[in-house]
Amino acid sequence: MTADPTGQRFRLRGPRSSVEVTQVGAALRSLVVDGVELVPPYPDDAPTPAACGVVLVPWPNRIRDGRYTFEGVDQQLAISEPKFGNASHGLLRFGAHTPVEATEEYLTLGADVVPQTGYPFHLRTRVTYELQPDGLRVAHRVENVGARTAPFALGIHPYLQIGGVPTADLTVRSTGTTTLVMDDRNIPVDEVPVGGDTDLRGGRRLGDVSLDNAYRGLDRDATGFARHTLTAPDGRAVELWQDRSFGWAQVFTTDRFPEHPLAVAIEPMTAPANAFASGVDLRTLAPGDVFEAQWGVTFRG
């Protein structure tokens, strides 16, 4: 029997909603509310495509040349994006996570980032998926269990859809007021006000734009949440919310998602690409420090 390349799958089920999470990457593989699929499916025998739903720790996005300096010591990470010569999407993208606690509607997975070449620090990560009647709440906990202060950032890479509606026909709305300008290696070189195709505040039809943009300056509601929406022509919408710990959001469209002519990811991030080198919104965790953050998905039928 051929092994599942995404590892063991964990399923949560409620009266209206269900979730499937993979062992590899602690990735959100499926979310269904009222019979509507909100995550684009991919073949059962395929590895997780395009980082679909993966937890990105201890950094999201890219680090130029995999090089950074922390507390006066130069570090060299493995190059995991050979095309551009970058270290990409952290150290647990392809890591297996272990169940810590599980019920029918609640799942906690855990994995350690162990000291290794280019990252001689030890973090213990936990991600909890909690089913809601109209969607999903996700909580992250990261503890420095090592003896050294560690640089740290967190990102998540969920893809969203409204099942039965071509993604090209969805309208994306996001409230970011600035976006990053990238070089030919997808490394930030400037931050500018949004404008034209990058301004999503009034909504843009996804079939009319090509996006790979990091945003900040996000509007917050009274709860401190920033919210991003994909809306179908019939008014149904899927919303991704993120708490104040996530100061950034990446909106990414691709035609390379298996069996989907267009797919879109909306990615909460605590820091942008190359933060280990630039220091922009980079956090440090002293031994014993704990970082916590939340995000979630809600369907409005």
Steps between C-alpha positions, in 0.01 A plus 500: 500500500633843406541740791312830501762772427314738732517251787217410731181701454301626794127576464271716709124485451211708628132538409573761230873493439797266461877539477788285380856571612815323384783368713761650265519875551194496732325615183136592455396263221122532506233723654132444421213709635137423414621269223717769335871422452707801609848360428590385147551122499800326349567135408530245779836374374659847468731675746364825638508735198615863515528487882123453521390568858847447645624659824817698427737523796748643604455732202250542214590586143870534410844588635744626236788253453388335825732738683441714805685629805357463848664626817821559306523146360466432126268211413455304175175311445450228243383631162152355453405714199785430256336694215554827687769397748282558808407319819124471468201445730672398822615165636179303560334525158573131440525402866270240658290620792382287792150502651503653848128513572195417289120484518239497223513880473844589636853399399843607625811398306857554616849506350839632606734716297823342621845665489652451156727656241415868469246493784668389824187562709230274644129587469201289603195569283134419554214569259138447603216466249159560657186444296238777503141469368582740216871426456821456692716660768874432506730576795881490497736467795877513462735461797876541507610185684869550419780678681541785248288797396351424158384708203145415405212569262187304412286466191220277371426423136126416466335487157132588487213460257121484490420157362315505170607857417800555269769674705544747214145626572562567869559855621788537747497778760780583740567821691879532472619855434858420402660217303854383434691540175698185422815438299546217251567257788179587687688697766359839616680810381241766591163558668251723320135608528256266327367607162354358181491121501661483846221698671251241623304725735214544256515143372651352185377210290770233526485416130606857422815518714819307570605535862801410711492788742571549869280759671508686827313797644200270534174635643403346834154462649410539866633152573837584344440270206591583141266338247537395136212373285434308181149568374306309235267670249201366698618674819638200688837573655789332676690715748847454647564689823831548683579645841743782585796262519482477121594843368529387139298308243623357170249462216625255237337371181629211291409291196722215622267346759410144389169472315413867557553763229531767771554479875542766766675493837448759772788465743518653851862586586669658801784631282571543129749324275867532597419612855790297642736721298308831501367482856157629389249383764734216600430366848748356745411229749718471809529159668160419649315767300166405344338652190127455431283603204163419344330511161198336346260453211127581494245422228209734436243305301 
